[in-house]
Amino acid sequence: MRTVELLLDEASDLAVREAWRRLADAGLPSQARHRSPTNSPHLTLAACPELTAPIRWELAEVAAALPLPVRFTGVVRFERPTSVLAWALDPDSALTGVHRRVWEAVVSDSPPEPLSPFHQPGRWIPHITLGRTRRAGAFAGRHVPELLPAPPLSARLTTLRSYDTETGAVEILEPRS
């Protein structure tokens, strides 16, 4: 699968990495434990089997619209197949508009079966993952928010990228010249 993600500005990236560090120091699941050089704080917009030429064409337009200002709204927890702790982002019209453009690009040239329903407009919850584990309820009933630094008041999403889950390769998706 190929993800389509947005990266944070440098100051916001550092704030997320500080949250990762604090979770790890407390012995909790943390993205800091993923030592891959491709592991960066990011916002996942969609995932698809392949970035075809038509999808890439549309994504180049999204890349041209960056940077995108966003606001963090606080801590959120998910219990999906995995337990996730994250900082939520305000799903304002600009952010949901970018997400919808990416989703429509991916849907336009992908088979529907492998697309995650969690990325569909209306179901997608914008967030930056702080910690993830397969242990159900790993973050429930804990005073985790007190461990974390306050999220930045505002941030900018600056770079569109894709991550190949099979090869581990990262590709920056550039605007058309």
NUDOPA-321183 format. One record per residue (C-alpha): residue in one letter; x, y, z. Coordinates in nm, 3 decimals, m for minus. Example, Ala and Ser with C-alpha at 12.3 -4.5 7.8 and 13.67 -1.06 7.14 Angstrom:
BEGIN
<atom "A"; <1.230; m0.450; 0.780>> <atom "S"; <1.367; m0.106; 0.714>> 
END
This chain:
BEGIN
<atom "M"; <0.000; 0.000; 0.000>> <atom "R"; <0.100; 0.359; m0.056>> <atom "T"; <m0.005; 0.618; 0.199>> <atom "V"; <m0.066; 0.984; 0.124>> <atom "E"; <0.046; 1.197; 0.417>> <atom "L"; <0.112; 1.555; 0.520>> <atom "L"; <0.419; 1.650; 0.725>> <atom "L"; <0.432; 1.921; 0.989>> <atom "D"; <0.643; 2.236; 1.004>> <atom "E"; <0.968; 2.202; 1.199>> <atom "A"; <0.848; 2.349; 1.531>> <atom "S"; <0.534; 2.132; 1.537>> <atom "D"; <0.736; 1.825; 1.437>> <atom "L"; <0.965; 1.888; 1.736>> <atom "A"; <0.665; 1.926; 1.971>> <atom "V"; <0.525; 1.590; 1.856>> <atom "R"; <0.865; 1.425; 1.899>> <atom "E"; <0.878; 1.564; 2.254>> <atom "A"; <0.539; 1.401; 2.323>> <atom "W"; <0.674; 1.075; 2.177>> <atom "R"; <0.978; 1.098; 2.408>> <atom "R"; <0.768; 1.159; 2.719>> <atom "L"; <0.544; 0.860; 2.644>> <atom "A"; <0.848; 0.638; 2.589>> <atom "D"; <1.013; 0.766; 2.909>> <atom "A"; <0.694; 0.672; 3.098>> <atom "G"; <0.708; 0.319; 2.953>> <atom "L"; <0.399; 0.372; 2.737>> <atom "P"; <0.358; 0.287; 2.370>> <atom "S"; <0.519; 0.564; 2.166>> <atom "Q"; <0.605; 0.636; 1.805>> <atom "A"; <0.955; 0.718; 1.939>> <atom "R"; <1.017; 0.343; 1.954>> <atom "H"; <0.999; 0.320; 1.573>> <atom "R"; <1.362; 0.379; 1.481>> <atom "S"; <1.312; 0.389; 1.104>> <atom "P"; <1.454; 0.704; 0.944>> <atom "T"; <1.120; 0.740; 0.763>> <atom "N"; <0.929; 0.769; 1.093>> <atom "S"; <0.808; 1.130; 1.108>> <atom "P"; <0.507; 1.296; 1.268>> <atom "H"; <0.245; 1.305; 0.994>> <atom "L"; <m0.124; 1.325; 0.909>> <atom "T"; <m0.245; 1.032; 0.699>> <atom "L"; <m0.503; 1.136; 0.440>> <atom "A"; <m0.551; 0.809; 0.249>> <atom "A"; <m0.386; 0.487; 0.138>> <atom "C"; <m0.413; 0.300; m0.190>> <atom "P"; <m0.244; 0.008; m0.365>> <atom "E"; <m0.057; 0.225; m0.617>> <atom "L"; <m0.002; 0.592; m0.702>> <atom "T"; <m0.103; 0.581; m1.066>> <atom "A"; <m0.037; 0.867; m1.310>> <atom "P"; <m0.394; 1.006; m1.273>> <atom "I"; <m0.368; 0.998; m0.893>> <atom "R"; <m0.026; 1.167; m0.904>> <atom "W"; <m0.164; 1.439; m1.134>> <atom "E"; <m0.433; 1.528; m0.878>> <atom "L"; <m0.193; 1.505; m0.583>> <atom "A"; <0.040; 1.754; m0.751>> <atom "E"; <m0.241; 2.011; m0.726>> <atom "V"; <m0.280; 1.937; m0.355>> <atom "A"; <0.096; 1.980; m0.304>> <atom "A"; <0.076; 2.319; m0.475>> <atom "A"; <m0.178; 2.437; m0.213>> <atom "L"; <0.068; 2.389; 0.076>> <atom "P"; <0.148; 2.504; 0.337>> <atom "L"; <m0.184; 2.464; 0.512>> <atom "P"; <m0.238; 2.617; 0.859>> <atom "V"; <m0.406; 2.387; 1.112>> <atom "R"; <m0.499; 2.393; 1.481>> <atom "F"; <m0.452; 2.115; 1.736>> <atom "T"; <m0.759; 2.053; 1.953>> <atom "G"; <m0.621; 1.816; 2.219>> <atom "V"; <m0.573; 1.451; 2.298>> <atom "V"; <m0.786; 1.181; 2.137>> <atom "R"; <m0.790; 0.803; 2.183>> <atom "F"; <m0.904; 0.539; 1.935>> <atom "E"; <m0.975; 0.171; 1.988>> <atom "R"; <m0.969; 0.017; 1.644>> <atom "P"; <m0.782; m0.302; 1.589>> <atom "T"; <m0.509; m0.113; 1.778>> <atom "S"; <m0.508; 0.134; 2.066>> <atom "V"; <m0.402; 0.479; 1.945>> <atom "L"; <m0.321; 0.797; 2.137>> <atom "A"; <m0.303; 1.110; 1.923>> <atom "W"; <m0.331; 1.485; 1.907>> <atom "A"; <m0.645; 1.575; 1.713>> <atom "L"; <m0.654; 1.847; 1.449>> <atom "D"; <m0.947; 2.082; 1.393>> <atom "P"; <m1.132; 1.951; 1.086>> <atom "D"; <m1.191; 2.300; 0.947>> <atom "S"; <m1.307; 2.356; 0.590>> <atom "A"; <m0.954; 2.401; 0.450>> <atom "L"; <m0.826; 2.075; 0.600>> <atom "T"; <m1.135; 1.874; 0.509>> <atom "G"; <m1.119; 2.022; 0.160>> <atom "V"; <m0.761; 1.901; 0.112>> <atom "H"; <m0.858; 1.562; 0.250>> <atom "R"; <m1.155; 1.537; 0.015>> <atom "R"; <m0.933; 1.621; m0.286>> <atom "V"; <m0.685; 1.350; m0.188>> <atom "W"; <m0.961; 1.096; m0.124>> <atom "E"; <m1.126; 1.171; m0.458>> <atom "A"; <m0.790; 1.138; m0.637>> <atom "V"; <m0.723; 0.800; m0.476>> <atom "V"; <m1.076; 0.669; m0.534>> <atom "S"; <m1.070; 0.781; m0.898>> <atom "D"; <m0.807; 0.524; m0.998>> <atom "S"; <m0.801; 0.254; m0.727>> <atom "P"; <m1.005; m0.061; m0.672>> <atom "P"; <m1.244; 0.006; m0.383>> <atom "E"; <m1.169; m0.311; m0.181>> <atom "P"; <m0.835; m0.215; m0.023>> <atom "L"; <m0.930; 0.145; 0.063>> <atom "S"; <m0.972; 0.206; 0.435>> <atom "P"; <m1.319; 0.316; 0.541>> <atom "F"; <m1.149; 0.522; 0.817>> <atom "H"; <m1.015; 0.755; 0.546>> <atom "Q"; <m1.353; 0.823; 0.385>> <atom "P"; <m1.477; 1.183; 0.407>> <atom "G"; <m1.721; 1.204; 0.695>> <atom "R"; <m1.546; 0.920; 0.884>> <atom "W"; <m1.188; 1.049; 0.874>> <atom "I"; <m1.065; 1.202; 1.200>> <atom "P"; <m0.755; 1.417; 1.145>> <atom "H"; <m0.488; 1.335; 1.401>> <atom "I"; <m0.116; 1.304; 1.459>> <atom "T"; <m0.036; 0.969; 1.623>> <atom "L"; <0.165; 0.984; 1.944>> <atom "G"; <0.150; 0.617; 2.042>> <atom "R"; <0.004; 0.295; 1.903>> <atom "T"; <m0.009; m0.063; 2.024>> <atom "R"; <m0.197; m0.386; 1.960>> <atom "R"; <m0.278; m0.404; 2.334>> <atom "A"; <m0.644; m0.313; 2.371>> <atom "G"; <m0.709; m0.031; 2.615>> <atom "A"; <m0.339; 0.053; 2.656>> <atom "F"; <m0.415; 0.424; 2.710>> <atom "A"; <m0.749; 0.392; 2.888>> <atom "G"; <m0.776; 0.489; 3.252>> <atom "R"; <m0.431; 0.644; 3.261>> <atom "H"; <m0.340; 1.004; 3.328>> <atom "V"; <m0.163; 1.027; 2.995>> <atom "P"; <m0.256; 1.388; 2.910>> <atom "E"; <m0.061; 1.507; 3.215>> <atom "L"; <0.253; 1.341; 3.076>> <atom "L"; <0.233; 1.526; 2.747>> <atom "P"; <0.345; 1.874; 2.658>> <atom "A"; <0.068; 2.101; 2.537>> <atom "P"; <0.025; 2.071; 2.163>> <atom "P"; <0.120; 2.377; 1.960>> <atom "L"; <m0.159; 2.632; 1.933>> <atom "S"; <m0.118; 2.630; 1.559>> <atom "A"; <0.085; 2.442; 1.304>> <atom "R"; <0.140; 2.422; 0.931>> <atom "L"; <0.119; 2.115; 0.712>> <atom "T"; <0.407; 2.175; 0.474>> <atom "T"; <0.489; 1.868; 0.267>> <atom "L"; <0.289; 1.600; 0.087>> <atom "R"; <0.453; 1.258; 0.086>> <atom "S"; <0.382; 0.894; 0.023>> <atom "Y"; <0.511; 0.597; 0.219>> <atom "D"; <0.535; 0.253; 0.058>> <atom "T"; <0.440; 0.002; 0.328>> <atom "E"; <0.607; m0.286; 0.140>> <atom "T"; <0.947; m0.132; 0.065>> <atom "G"; <0.965; 0.133; 0.337>> <atom "A"; <1.046; 0.397; 0.075>> <atom "V"; <0.930; 0.756; 0.119>> <atom "E"; <0.852; 0.982; m0.174>> <atom "I"; <0.791; 1.357; m0.156>> <atom "L"; <0.499; 1.446; m0.384>> <atom "E"; <0.587; 1.772; m0.552>> <atom "P"; <0.361; 2.027; m0.722>> <atom "R"; <0.365; 2.027; m1.103>> <atom "S"; <0.618; 2.270; m1.244>> 
END
